[in-house]
C-alpha cells in the first residue's frame, strides 16, 4: 500500500481480487474510496467476512465472473495484483482486453507484479519464474516484456514504482488507455 496512493480514486475494481485482502486494506486506509471485488463465484463467496472484519463491507461491492469475458465497468482504477504472471501472452492479453473494455477514458490500470530483471540479478524473481514454468504455467516478465504487452493492447505506461524490497521486489505499473484509440 505504501508504494502507491490509492486515495486519489473514487472507485477501485480489484480484478481477480480473491477473498478481498487487498481491497479491504485499501478501503480501510482510504475511507472516501469505494471498491469492487471481482473474482470467480467460488472465490468471492468467502469475501464477506474479510470485508466485514476490516470494516469496509458497506463500501465494497462483491461481483463474480470471468476476467476472460468481462470485468465490472465504472471504476476509476482497475488493480491486477499477481494475476498477469499466471498466464502466457494470449491469456494475459485477453485479461488486459477485458479491463480495457470496462475502463472509462480517464481510468487507470494498476498492475502489481515482479520485474524479472536482467540475467544474473534478482534471484527471487528468477525462482518465481521457474516455479511458474513448472507448476501452473505463466511466467514472470521483464520491464520490456510488460511494456510490450501493454503496448499491444492500447495502454501507455505512465510510470512504474518498485515496492519495498521486503515485500518481494514487486513493482506497481501505472497505465492508461491510449488516448488515440478511445
N, C-alpha and C positions, 0 to 999 in steps of 0.2 A: 504493500500500500504506500510505502514511503517513496517509491520510485516514480509515482505519477499522482497528479492532483485530480482525483475523480469528482471533486466537489463542483467543478465547472459545468457539469451536465445536469439536466433536469431528469432524464430517464436513461438508465443504463440497462441494456439487454445482455445478460450473461449467457452466451451461446454454449451449449453443452456444459452447463454450469454444475452438473452433478446434483448433489443434495443441497447446494446453496452456501457452502462455506465462504467463498469469495464474495458473493453479492451481499451476504449477511454482514461481513466485515466492512465492506464499502459503505453500505447503508448505515451501519452503526456509527461509522466515523463521519458521515455526512447526512445530518438529519433532514436536509431540504431536498435530498435526492430520492427519486422513486426507482424501483428496479423491476425487471422482468427476468425470472429464472426460466431458462428454456433447456429442455433435455428430453430424452425418451420417457414415456409414461412410467415404466417400471423404475426409473431412476428418480424422477421428481416426486414420486409418491412418498418418498422418505424425507422430503424437504421441510414440510410444515413445522415439525418440532425444532429443527435447527433455526429456522427463521423466527419462530416464536421465542426461543431461548435468547436470541440476540436482540429481541425487542423490535423487530422490523417487519413482522409478518403483515402488518397493516399497510406497509408501503411497498410490498413486493408481490407482483402477480406471478403465479406459477402456471406455465404453459408447457404442454407436451407436444412433441412432434419430431420429425427427422430433419436435421440440418442439410441433408442432401436435397430435400424438396423445397423447404422454405424456412424462414425464421420470422419471428414477430416483427411487424412494422412499428414505427413510431418512436424508436429510440434515438436519443441524441448521440449515444455511444454504444458500440457493439464490442463485447470483450470475448476474445478467444484465448483461453489460458490452457496451455499444454494440449492443444487439440490438433493443430496442423501437423505436428511432428508424428502423429499417429498414422498418417496417410501418405501414400505416394502422390505424385503430382496430379494425376487425373482426379482423384478424390478430393485432394486439397483445393483444386480449382473449383470443383462443384460446391464446396463449402463456401469459398470466397464469393462465388457467383450468387448463392442464396443470400448471403449477407448483403452484397451489393444491391440486389433487387429490393431488399427491405429498407435500405438506407435512404433517408431524405438527402437533399443536396448539400446540407451542412453537417451531416452526421460524420462521426469519426469511428474508425475501426481500430481497436487496440488489440494487438496480439502479444501474448507473453509466451516466449519460447527461449530455448538456449540457442546461442550463436555457436555453431560448430567450431568456428575459428580456423586459423591456419594449421597446417600439418605440424605435428610435434609440439603443440601448445594446448593447454586446457584439457587435461586428461578426463575430467568429469564428463564433458560433452562427448568425447570420443567413446567412453564406456557406455554412455546412454545410447549413442548411435548404434553401437554394436548390439546392445540389448534390443533396440527397436528392430534391427535387421533379423535377429534370431527369433524373437518371440512374436509380437503382434503384427509386425510389418511396419511400414512407415520409416522415417529416418529423421535425424537431426540435419539441419541445413546451415550453410554459411550465410553471412550477411548478403552476399551476391546472389545466392540461390533464393533467399526470401525476396529480395528486391525484384528478381525476375518473375517470381510467382505473382507478386503484387502488380507488376507492370503488365503481365499477360492478361490480367483481368480488370484493368482500368482503375487501379489505385495508384496514388502517388504517396511515397513515403515522406512524411513531414519531418520526422526525426525518429531516432531510436535512443533509448536510455538504458544503460546497464543497471540492473538492480544490484542490491547489496550482494557481494560475493558469498556472504554467509548463507544466502538463500539459494545457492546452487548455480550462480552465474547466469541467471536468466536476463533477458533483455525485453523491454517494453517497446514494441514497434508501434508508432503512431502513423496512421494512414488516413487518407481522404479519397473519396471518389474523384476521379479525374474530371475536371470541370468541362472540358471539351466534349465529353461523352454523355453529359446529363441530358 
